[in-house]
């Protein structure tokens, strides 16, 4: 079973573009969408409407900076302070180029800070690359469940003499 991608985005336009980009990258991972930071924390911490969701963390958290209710930096801070969530890769996906935002995100332990490209083609390429890297190429922390990738450049070991 593949781990989902958790996308936290309140802007309908950016949300649609991100979903299109992830779809074009042909990832098999489910994308779970949250529209504000409070809902994202409820999902991650398995409380309120998400108290009965199956355990496990997403493959990656794509997190907008400017969110209603609880902003992205507060979500990041909570994730890094919570033992069960600490190992989730977090990518801040934002339109902010403000140096204080960038510095604070890294201070709180973000794995990557990506400024959303303005041009559609660049946006799609950036999101596709992010999805493929974090959901397919990145090796998760020990103890995480993940399907093994099969190598195509050599025969299976059990067929060799």
N, C-alpha and C positions, 0 to 999 in steps of 0.2 A: 504494500500500500504506500503510495507516494504521500509525502507530507504536503499540506496546502501552502499556498502563498497568502499571507494576510496583507491586504492592501487597505490602508487607512487614508481616505481622501474625501474631502467635503465638496470640492469644486466639481460640478457635474461634467463640465467640458474636459477637465483633466482626467477625471475618472473614466470617461468614455474612451479617450485617447489611450490611456494606460491599458484598459481592457482589450482594445483592438491590438495594441502592440504585443501584449502577452499572448493573445490568440494567434497572431501571425508568427510568433516564435515557435508555435506548435508544441508547447509544453503540455504534458499530460496532467500536471498538478492542478488541482482545484484552486480557484482564486476566491477567497472569502473577502467580502467588502464590508468595511465599517465606515460610517460617515462622520464620526467624531471620536475624540480621544477617550471619552468616558466609556463609550460602547466598546472600543478596542480593549480597554483594560478589563471590562466585564468579561469579554470573550477570553482573553488571555488568562485571567485569574479564575475563570469558571464560576462566575457569580451572576446573580440576577437571572436574566433570560437565558444565560449560557451555563447555568449551574449543572445541568445534566448532560452537557456535551461530552463526547469521548475525550479522554486524556490525550496528552501529547501536544507538542509545540509546532508551530508552522516552520517550514523550511527557511523562510525569510519573512521579515516584517518590513514592508515598504510603507514608510511613514511620512506623511506630509508634516511640515513644520507648523503652519498656521491652521489650527483646527478649533472648532467650537467646543465648548464645555471644558475640555482638558487639552492643552496644546501639545504638540509633538515632543517638545523637550521634556515635559512632565511625564508623558508616556514612556519615553526613553529612560528617564531617571527611575521610574518605578520598575521597568523591566530589568535594569541593571542592579537594582537593590533587592530583587526577589530571586531567591536561590533557584527556584524551579524554572525561571524565565531567563536567567542571566546568560545562558549560552545561545539564545536566539540571535542570529545575525540580523542587525537592524540597519536598513539603508534609509537615510533621510532623503526624501524625494521632494524637492521644494523649488519655488521660484526665487527664494531669497538668496542674494549674493552678499548679504550683510556679513561683514567679518565677525561681529559679536555672535551671530547665530551659528556660524561655522565653528568658531572657537568653543562655544558652549556645547555644541553637539559632540565634538571630539572629547571635550573634558568629561562628558557624561558617558562616553564609551561607544559612540556610534561606530559601526564598521565601515560605512561609506557615506559620503555626502554628495548627492548628485543634484545639480541645478537643472531643472526641467528645460530642455531646449525649446525655443519658440517655434521653429519650423517643424511641420508635421513629420516629414521624412526623418529628420534628426531625432525627434522625440520617439518615434517608433523604433528606430535603431537603438537608441539608448536603453529603452525599456526592455526590448528584446534581449539585448546583451546582458542586462541585469538579471533578468529572469533565468536565462540559460546558465549564467555563472553561479548564482546562488542556489538554484533548484537542481541543477544537473552536475556542474563541474566541481563546486565546492565540496570538500569533505567535511561532513558534520562532526560535532564533538563525539568522543567515545560514548557509547551507550545509546546514541540516536538510532532510530530505525530508518533504514533506507534500502531501496532495491539496488542490487549490484549492477553496474554497467558491464556489458559483455564486450570484450575486446574483439575487434573484427580483423586484426592484423595477424592472428595466429590461431591454429586449430585448438579445439578444446583439449585440455590436459588429459582427460580420461580416454581419449581416442588414440593417444600416442603410446608407443611401446615402452 
